[in-house]
Amino acid sequence: MYQGLLHAHNGFRWLVLIALVAAVLLAVSGLASKRKWGRADNLSGLILVMLMDIQFLVGIVLYAFVSPITKAAFANFGAAMKNSDLRFYAVEHILLMIIALALVHIGRAKAKKNVTPLKKHRAATIFYGLALVLILAAIPWDRALF
């Protein structure tokens, strides 16, 4: 079960990244060209939120219930904080990803709520862009997936 969820979480990240980059590029281009907020803008935000939520659910199941990494970290939390790999998975990864998830949700809500297209694109650009930076920082690019 652990390996299957881990592979799903690892593979699904690419869908999230593609959706996030697409949403950021769409928002930036809309902001730069002062384009009207359209169906594609709305749909990109919706798909991004859905993919992020699914990825979060898989991640939280891994984190809270099946990961031997977090079980080891919580068995001796003090020692885990001295081990960079355990600290990364037990604290840093989940914290940055939760913040990124919140930023995506806030960006979508603000983009829907704002009245003018310029404000919609600006909100999407800022919040999706910040989420992208955090996610890129929190992905375990060079760490072995146990």
TIRO-2110 file (N, C-alpha, C; in Angstrom, 1 decimal):
// TIRO-2110
0.8, -1.2, 0.0, N, 1, A
0.0, 0.0, 0.0, CA, 1, A
0.9, 1.3, 0.0, C, 1, A
1.9, 1.2, 0.8, N, 2, A
2.8, 2.4, 0.9, CA, 2, A
3.4, 2.7, -0.4, C, 2, A
4.0, 1.7, -1.1, N, 3, A
4.7, 1.9, -2.3, CA, 3, A
3.7, 2.5, -3.4, C, 3, A
2.5, 1.9, -3.4, N, 4, A
1.5, 2.4, -4.4, CA, 4, A
1.1, 3.8, -4.2, C, 4, A
0.9, 4.2, -3.0, N, 5, A
0.5, 5.6, -2.6, CA, 5, A
1.7, 6.5, -2.9, C, 5, A
2.9, 6.1, -2.6, N, 6, A
4.1, 6.9, -2.8, CA, 6, A
4.3, 7.1, -4.3, C, 6, A
4.1, 6.1, -5.1, N, 7, A
4.3, 6.2, -6.6, CA, 7, A
3.2, 7.1, -7.1, C, 7, A
2.0, 7.0, -6.6, N, 8, A
0.9, 7.8, -7.1, CA, 8, A
1.2, 9.3, -6.7, C, 8, A
1.6, 9.5, -5.5, N, 9, A
1.9, 10.9, -5.1, CA, 9, A
3.1, 11.5, -5.9, C, 9, A
4.1, 10.7, -6.1, N, 10, A
5.2, 11.1, -6.9, CA, 10, A
4.9, 11.4, -8.4, C, 10, A
4.1, 10.5, -9.0, N, 11, A
3.7, 10.7, -10.4, CA, 11, A
2.7, 11.9, -10.5, C, 11, A
1.8, 12.0, -9.6, N, 12, A
0.7, 13.0, -9.6, CA, 12, A
1.3, 14.4, -9.5, C, 12, A
2.5, 14.5, -9.0, N, 13, A
3.1, 15.9, -8.8, CA, 13, A
3.3, 16.5, -10.2, C, 13, A
3.6, 15.7, -11.2, N, 14, A
3.8, 16.3, -12.5, CA, 14, A
2.5, 16.9, -13.1, C, 14, A
1.4, 16.3, -12.8, N, 15, A
0.1, 16.9, -13.2, CA, 15, A
-0.1, 18.2, -12.5, C, 15, A
0.2, 18.2, -11.2, N, 16, A
0.0, 19.4, -10.5, CA, 16, A
0.9, 20.5, -11.0, C, 16, A
2.2, 20.2, -11.3, N, 17, A
3.1, 21.2, -11.8, CA, 17, A
2.7, 21.7, -13.2, C, 17, A
2.3, 20.8, -14.0, N, 18, A
1.8, 21.2, -15.4, CA, 18, A
0.6, 22.2, -15.2, C, 18, A
-0.3, 21.8, -14.4, N, 19, A
-1.5, 22.7, -14.2, CA, 19, A
-1.1, 24.0, -13.6, C, 19, A
-0.2, 24.0, -12.7, N, 20, A
0.2, 25.2, -12.0, CA, 20, A
1.0, 26.1, -12.9, C, 20, A
1.9, 25.6, -13.7, N, 21, A
2.6, 26.4, -14.6, CA, 21, A
1.7, 27.0, -15.7, C, 21, A
0.8, 26.1, -16.2, N, 22, A
-0.2, 26.6, -17.2, CA, 22, A
-1.1, 27.7, -16.6, C, 22, A
-1.5, 27.6, -15.3, N, 23, A
-2.3, 28.6, -14.7, CA, 23, A
-1.5, 29.9, -14.5, C, 23, A
-0.3, 29.8, -14.1, N, 24, A
0.6, 31.0, -13.9, CA, 24, A
0.8, 31.7, -15.3, C, 24, A
1.1, 30.9, -16.3, N, 25, A
1.4, 31.5, -17.6, CA, 25, A
0.1, 32.2, -18.2, C, 25, A
-1.0, 31.6, -18.0, N, 26, A
-2.3, 32.1, -18.4, CA, 26, A
-2.6, 33.4, -17.7, C, 26, A
-2.3, 33.4, -16.4, N, 27, A
-2.6, 34.6, -15.6, CA, 27, A
-1.6, 35.8, -16.0, C, 27, A
-0.3, 35.4, -16.1, N, 28, A
0.7, 36.4, -16.5, CA, 28, A
0.4, 37.0, -17.9, C, 28, A
0.0, 36.1, -18.8, N, 29, A
-0.3, 36.7, -20.1, CA, 29, A
-1.6, 37.5, -20.1, C, 29, A
-2.5, 37.1, -19.3, N, 30, A
-3.7, 38.0, -19.2, CA, 30, A
-3.5, 39.3, -18.6, C, 30, A
-2.6, 39.3, -17.6, N, 31, A
-2.2, 40.5, -16.9, CA, 31, A
-1.4, 41.4, -17.9, C, 31, A
-0.5, 40.9, -18.6, N, 32, A
0.4, 41.6, -19.5, CA, 32, A
-0.4, 42.2, -20.7, C, 32, A
-1.3, 41.4, -21.2, N, 33, A
-2.1, 41.9, -22.4, CA, 33, A
-3.4, 42.6, -22.0, C, 33, A
-3.7, 42.6, -20.7, N, 34, A
-5.0, 43.2, -20.3, CA, 34, A
-6.2, 42.5, -20.9, C, 34, A
-6.0, 41.2, -21.1, N, 35, A
-7.0, 40.4, -21.7, CA, 35, A
-8.2, 40.2, -20.8, C, 35, A
-9.4, 40.0, -21.3, N, 36, A
-10.6, 39.8, -20.6, CA, 36, A
-10.4, 38.4, -19.9, C, 36, A
-11.0, 38.3, -18.7, N, 37, A
-11.0, 37.0, -18.0, CA, 37, A
-11.9, 36.1, -18.7, C, 37, A
-11.4, 34.9, -19.1, N, 38, A
-12.2, 34.1, -20.0, CA, 38, A
-12.4, 32.7, -19.4, C, 38, A
-13.0, 31.8, -20.1, N, 39, A
-13.4, 30.5, -19.7, CA, 39, A
-12.1, 29.7, -19.4, C, 39, A
-11.1, 29.9, -20.2, N, 40, A
-9.8, 29.1, -20.0, CA, 40, A
-9.1, 29.5, -18.7, C, 40, A
-9.2, 30.8, -18.4, N, 41, A
-8.6, 31.3, -17.1, CA, 41, A
-9.4, 30.6, -15.9, C, 41, A
-10.7, 30.6, -16.0, N, 42, A
-11.5, 30.0, -14.9, CA, 42, A
-11.2, 28.5, -14.8, C, 42, A
-11.2, 27.9, -16.0, N, 43, A
-11.0, 26.4, -16.0, CA, 43, A
-9.6, 26.0, -15.5, C, 43, A
-8.6, 26.8, -15.9, N, 44, A
-7.3, 26.5, -15.4, CA, 44, A
-7.2, 26.5, -13.9, C, 44, A
-7.8, 27.5, -13.3, N, 45, A
-7.9, 27.6, -11.8, CA, 45, A
-8.6, 26.5, -11.2, C, 45, A
-9.7, 26.1, -11.8, N, 46, A
-10.5, 25.0, -11.3, CA, 46, A
-9.8, 23.7, -11.3, C, 46, A
-9.2, 23.4, -12.4, N, 47, A
-8.4, 22.2, -12.6, CA, 47, A
-7.2, 22.2, -11.6, C, 47, A
-6.6, 23.3, -11.5, N, 48, A
-5.5, 23.4, -10.5, CA, 48, A
-5.9, 23.1, -9.1, C, 48, A
-7.0, 23.7, -8.7, N, 49, A
-7.5, 23.4, -7.3, CA, 49, A
-7.9, 21.9, -7.1, C, 49, A
-8.5, 21.4, -8.1, N, 50, A
-8.9, 19.9, -8.0, CA, 50, A
-7.7, 19.0, -7.9, C, 50, A
-6.7, 19.3, -8.8, N, 51, A
-5.5, 18.5, -8.7, CA, 51, A
-4.7, 18.6, -7.4, C, 51, A
-4.6, 19.9, -7.0, N, 52, A
-3.9, 20.1, -5.7, CA, 52, A
-4.6, 19.4, -4.5, C, 52, A
-6.0, 19.5, -4.5, N, 53, A
-6.7, 18.8, -3.5, CA, 53, A
-6.5, 17.3, -3.5, C, 53, A
-6.5, 16.7, -4.6, N, 54, A
-6.3, 15.3, -4.8, CA, 54, A
-4.9, 14.9, -4.3, C, 54, A
-3.9, 15.7, -4.7, N, 55, A
-2.5, 15.5, -4.3, CA, 55, A
-2.4, 15.6, -2.8, C, 55, A
-3.1, 16.6, -2.2, N, 56, A
-3.0, 16.8, -0.8, CA, 56, A
-3.6, 15.6, -0.1, C, 56, A
-4.7, 15.1, -0.5, N, 57, A
-5.3, 13.9, 0.1, CA, 57, A
-4.4, 12.7, 0.1, C, 57, A
-3.8, 12.4, -1.0, N, 58, A
-2.9, 11.3, -1.1, CA, 58, A
-1.7, 11.6, -0.2, C, 58, A
-1.2, 12.8, -0.2, N, 59, A
-0.1, 13.1, 0.7, CA, 59, A
-0.4, 13.0, 2.2, C, 59, A
-1.6, 13.4, 2.5, N, 60, A
-1.9, 13.4, 4.0, CA, 60, A
-2.1, 12.0, 4.4, C, 60, A
-2.6, 11.1, 3.6, N, 61, A
-2.7, 9.7, 3.9, CA, 61, A
-1.3, 9.1, 4.1, C, 61, A
-0.4, 9.4, 3.2, N, 62, A
1.0, 9.0, 3.4, CA, 62, A
1.5, 9.5, 4.7, C, 62, A
1.4, 10.7, 4.9, N, 63, A
2.0, 11.4, 6.1, CA, 63, A
1.5, 10.9, 7.4, C, 63, A
0.2, 10.8, 7.5, N, 64, A
-0.4, 10.5, 8.8, CA, 64, A
-0.6, 9.0, 9.1, C, 64, A
-0.6, 8.2, 8.0, N, 65, A
-1.0, 6.8, 8.3, CA, 65, A
-0.1, 5.7, 7.8, C, 65, A
0.6, 5.9, 6.7, N, 66, A
1.4, 4.7, 6.1, CA, 66, A
2.9, 5.0, 5.9, C, 66, A
3.3, 6.1, 6.0, N, 67, A
4.8, 6.4, 5.7, CA, 67, A
5.7, 5.9, 6.9, C, 67, A
6.6, 5.1, 6.6, N, 68, A
7.6, 4.7, 7.6, CA, 68, A
8.5, 5.9, 8.0, C, 68, A
8.6, 6.8, 7.0, N, 69, A
9.5, 8.0, 7.3, CA, 69, A
8.9, 8.8, 8.4, C, 69, A
7.6, 9.1, 8.3, N, 70, A
7.0, 10.0, 9.3, CA, 70, A
6.8, 9.2, 10.6, C, 70, A
6.6, 7.9, 10.5, N, 71, A
6.5, 7.1, 11.8, CA, 71, A
7.8, 7.1, 12.5, C, 71, A
8.9, 7.0, 11.8, N, 72, A
10.3, 7.1, 12.4, CA, 72, A
10.5, 8.5, 13.0, C, 72, A
10.1, 9.5, 12.2, N, 73, A
10.3, 10.9, 12.7, CA, 73, A
9.5, 11.1, 14.0, C, 73, A
8.3, 10.7, 14.1, N, 74, A
7.5, 10.9, 15.2, CA, 74, A
7.8, 10.0, 16.4, C, 74, A
8.5, 8.9, 16.1, N, 75, A
8.9, 8.0, 17.2, CA, 75, A
10.0, 8.7, 18.1, C, 75, A
10.8, 9.5, 17.5, N, 76, A
11.8, 10.3, 18.2, CA, 76, A
12.0, 11.6, 17.5, C, 76, A
11.1, 12.6, 17.8, N, 77, A
11.0, 13.8, 17.1, CA, 77, A
12.3, 14.7, 17.3, C, 77, A
12.9, 14.6, 18.5, N, 78, A
14.1, 15.4, 18.7, CA, 78, A
15.2, 14.9, 17.8, C, 78, A
15.4, 13.6, 17.7, N, 79, A
16.4, 13.1, 16.8, CA, 79, A
16.1, 13.3, 15.4, C, 79, A
14.8, 13.3, 15.0, N, 80, A
14.4, 13.5, 13.6, CA, 80, A
14.8, 15.0, 13.2, C, 80, A
14.7, 15.9, 14.1, N, 81, A
15.0, 17.3, 13.8, CA, 81, A
16.5, 17.5, 13.5, C, 81, A
17.3, 16.6, 13.9, N, 82, A
18.7, 16.6, 13.7, CA, 82, A
19.1, 15.9, 12.4, C, 82, A
18.2, 15.2, 11.8, N, 83, A
18.4, 14.4, 10.6, CA, 83, A
17.7, 15.2, 9.4, C, 83, A
18.4, 15.7, 8.5, N, 84, A
17.8, 16.6, 7.5, CA, 84, A
16.7, 15.9, 6.6, C, 84, A
16.9, 14.6, 6.3, N, 85, A
15.9, 13.9, 5.5, CA, 85, A
14.6, 13.7, 6.3, C, 85, A
14.7, 13.3, 7.6, N, 86, A
13.5, 13.1, 8.4, CA, 86, A
12.8, 14.5, 8.7, C, 86, A
13.6, 15.5, 9.0, N, 87, A
13.0, 16.8, 9.2, CA, 87, A
12.3, 17.3, 8.0, C, 87, A
12.9, 17.1, 6.8, N, 88, A
12.3, 17.5, 5.5, CA, 88, A
10.9, 16.9, 5.4, C, 88, A
10.8, 15.6, 5.5, N, 89, A
9.5, 15.0, 5.3, CA, 89, A
8.5, 15.2, 6.5, C, 89, A
9.0, 15.3, 7.7, N, 90, A
8.1, 15.4, 8.9, CA, 90, A
7.6, 16.8, 9.0, C, 90, A
8.4, 17.8, 8.6, N, 91, A
8.0, 19.2, 8.9, CA, 91, A
8.0, 20.1, 7.6, C, 91, A
9.1, 20.2, 7.0, N, 92, A
9.3, 21.2, 5.9, CA, 92, A
8.4, 20.9, 4.7, C, 92, A
8.4, 19.7, 4.2, N, 93, A
7.6, 19.3, 3.0, CA, 93, A
6.1, 19.6, 3.3, C, 93, A
5.6, 19.1, 4.3, N, 94, A
4.1, 19.2, 4.5, CA, 94, A
3.8, 20.7, 4.8, C, 94, A
4.6, 21.4, 5.6, N, 95, A
4.3, 22.8, 5.9, CA, 95, A
4.3, 23.7, 4.6, C, 95, A
5.3, 23.5, 3.8, N, 96, A
5.3, 24.3, 2.6, CA, 96, A
4.2, 24.0, 1.6, C, 96, A
3.8, 22.7, 1.6, N, 97, A
2.8, 22.2, 0.7, CA, 97, A
1.4, 22.7, 1.2, C, 97, A
1.2, 22.7, 2.5, N, 98, A
-0.1, 23.2, 3.0, CA, 98, A
-0.2, 24.7, 2.7, C, 98, A
0.9, 25.4, 2.9, N, 99, A
0.8, 26.9, 2.6, CA, 99, A
0.6, 27.1, 1.1, C, 99, A
1.2, 26.3, 0.2, N, 100, A
1.0, 26.4, -1.2, CA, 100, A
-0.5, 26.0, -1.6, C, 100, A
-1.0, 25.0, -1.0, N, 101, A
-2.4, 24.7, -1.2, CA, 101, A
-3.3, 25.8, -0.8, C, 101, A
-3.1, 26.4, 0.3, N, 102, A
-3.9, 27.6, 0.8, CA, 102, A
-3.8, 28.7, -0.2, C, 102, A
-2.5, 29.0, -0.7, N, 103, A
-2.3, 30.1, -1.7, CA, 103, A
-3.1, 29.8, -3.0, C, 103, A
-3.2, 28.6, -3.4, N, 104, A
-3.9, 28.3, -4.6, CA, 104, A
-5.4, 28.5, -4.4, C, 104, A
-5.9, 28.1, -3.3, N, 105, A
-7.3, 28.3, -3.0, CA, 105, A
-7.7, 29.8, -2.8, C, 105, A
-6.8, 30.5, -2.2, N, 106, A
-7.0, 31.9, -2.0, CA, 106, A
-7.0, 32.6, -3.4, C, 106, A
-6.0, 32.2, -4.2, N, 107, A
-5.9, 32.8, -5.5, CA, 107, A
-7.1, 32.6, -6.4, C, 107, A
-7.6, 31.4, -6.3, N, 108, A
-8.8, 31.0, -7.1, CA, 108, A
-10.0, 31.8, -6.6, C, 108, A
-10.2, 31.9, -5.3, N, 109, A
-11.3, 32.6, -4.7, CA, 109, A
-11.2, 34.1, -5.0, C, 109, A
-10.0, 34.7, -4.9, N, 110, A
-9.9, 36.1, -5.2, CA, 110, A
-10.1, 36.4, -6.7, C, 110, A
-9.6, 35.5, -7.6, N, 111, A
-9.8, 35.7, -9.0, CA, 111, A
-11.3, 35.6, -9.3, C, 111, A
-12.0, 34.7, -8.7, N, 112, A
-13.5, 34.7, -8.9, CA, 112, A
-14.2, 35.9, -8.4, C, 112, A
-13.8, 36.4, -7.2, N, 113, A
-14.5, 37.4, -6.5, CA, 113, A
-14.2, 38.8, -7.1, C, 113, A
-13.0, 39.1, -7.6, N, 114, A
-12.7, 40.4, -8.2, CA, 114, A
-13.6, 40.7, -9.4, C, 114, A
-13.8, 42.0, -9.5, N, 115, A
-14.8, 42.4, -10.6, CA, 115, A
-14.1, 42.7, -11.9, C, 115, A
-12.9, 43.3, -11.9, N, 116, A
-12.3, 43.6, -13.2, CA, 116, A
-11.3, 42.5, -13.6, C, 116, A
-11.2, 42.3, -14.9, N, 117, A
-10.3, 41.3, -15.4, CA, 117, A
-8.8, 41.5, -15.0, C, 117, A
-8.4, 42.8, -14.9, N, 118, A
-7.0, 43.1, -14.4, CA, 118, A
-6.8, 42.6, -13.0, C, 118, A
-7.8, 42.8, -12.1, N, 119, A
-7.6, 42.3, -10.8, CA, 119, A
-7.7, 40.8, -10.7, C, 119, A
-8.5, 40.2, -11.5, N, 120, A
-8.6, 38.7, -11.5, CA, 120, A
-7.2, 38.1, -11.9, C, 120, A
-6.6, 38.7, -13.0, N, 121, A
-5.4, 38.2, -13.5, CA, 121, A
-4.2, 38.5, -12.5, C, 121, A
-4.3, 39.6, -11.9, N, 122, A
-3.3, 40.0, -10.9, CA, 122, A
-3.3, 39.0, -9.7, C, 122, A
-4.5, 38.7, -9.2, N, 123, A
-4.7, 37.8, -8.0, CA, 123, A
-4.2, 36.4, -8.4, C, 123, A
-4.6, 36.0, -9.6, N, 124, A
-4.1, 34.6, -10.0, CA, 124, A
-2.6, 34.6, -10.2, C, 124, A
-2.0, 35.6, -10.8, N, 125, A
-0.6, 35.7, -11.0, CA, 125, A
0.2, 35.6, -9.6, C, 125, A
-0.3, 36.5, -8.7, N, 126, A
0.4, 36.6, -7.4, CA, 126, A
0.3, 35.2, -6.6, C, 126, A
-0.9, 34.8, -6.4, N, 127, A
-1.1, 33.6, -5.5, CA, 127, A
-0.6, 32.3, -6.2, C, 127, A
-0.9, 32.1, -7.5, N, 128, A
-0.4, 30.9, -8.1, CA, 128, A
1.1, 31.0, -8.3, C, 128, A
1.6, 32.1, -8.5, N, 129, A
3.1, 32.3, -8.6, CA, 129, A
3.8, 31.9, -7.3, C, 129, A
3.3, 32.5, -6.2, N, 130, A
3.8, 32.1, -4.9, CA, 130, A
3.7, 30.7, -4.6, C, 130, A
2.6, 30.1, -4.9, N, 131, A
2.4, 28.6, -4.7, CA, 131, A
3.4, 27.8, -5.5, C, 131, A
3.7, 28.3, -6.8, N, 132, A
4.6, 27.6, -7.6, CA, 132, A
6.0, 27.6, -7.0, C, 132, A
6.4, 28.7, -6.5, N, 133, A
7.7, 28.9, -5.8, CA, 133, A
7.8, 27.9, -4.6, C, 133, A
6.8, 27.9, -3.8, N, 134, A
6.8, 27.1, -2.6, CA, 134, A
6.9, 25.6, -3.0, C, 134, A
6.1, 25.2, -4.0, N, 135, A
6.0, 23.8, -4.4, CA, 135, A
7.4, 23.4, -4.9, C, 135, A
8.0, 24.2, -5.8, N, 136, A
9.3, 23.9, -6.3, CA, 136, A
10.3, 23.7, -5.2, C, 136, A
10.2, 24.6, -4.2, N, 137, A
11.1, 24.5, -3.0, CA, 137, A
10.9, 23.2, -2.2, C, 137, A
9.6, 22.8, -2.1, N, 138, A
9.3, 21.7, -1.2, CA, 138, A
9.3, 20.3, -1.9, C, 138, A
9.5, 20.2, -3.2, N, 139, A
9.6, 18.9, -3.8, CA, 139, A
10.9, 18.3, -3.5, C, 139, A
10.9, 17.0, -3.1, N, 140, A
12.2, 16.4, -2.8, CA, 140, A
13.0, 16.0, -4.0, C, 140, A
13.5, 16.9, -4.8, N, 141, A
14.2, 16.7, -6.0, CA, 141, A
15.4, 15.8, -5.9, C, 141, A
16.2, 16.0, -4.9, N, 142, A
17.4, 15.2, -4.7, CA, 142, A
17.4, 14.2, -3.6, C, 142, A
16.3, 14.0, -3.0, N, 143, A
16.2, 13.1, -1.9, CA, 143, A
15.6, 11.8, -2.4, C, 143, A
16.1, 10.7, -1.8, N, 144, A
15.6, 9.4, -2.2, CA, 144, A
14.2, 9.2, -1.6, C, 144, A
13.3, 8.6, -2.4, N, 145, A
12.0, 8.3, -1.9, CA, 145, A
12.0, 6.9, -1.4, C, 145, A
12.1, 6.8, -0.1, N, 146, A
12.3, 5.6, 0.6, CA, 146, A
11.2, 4.6, 0.3, C, 146, A
END
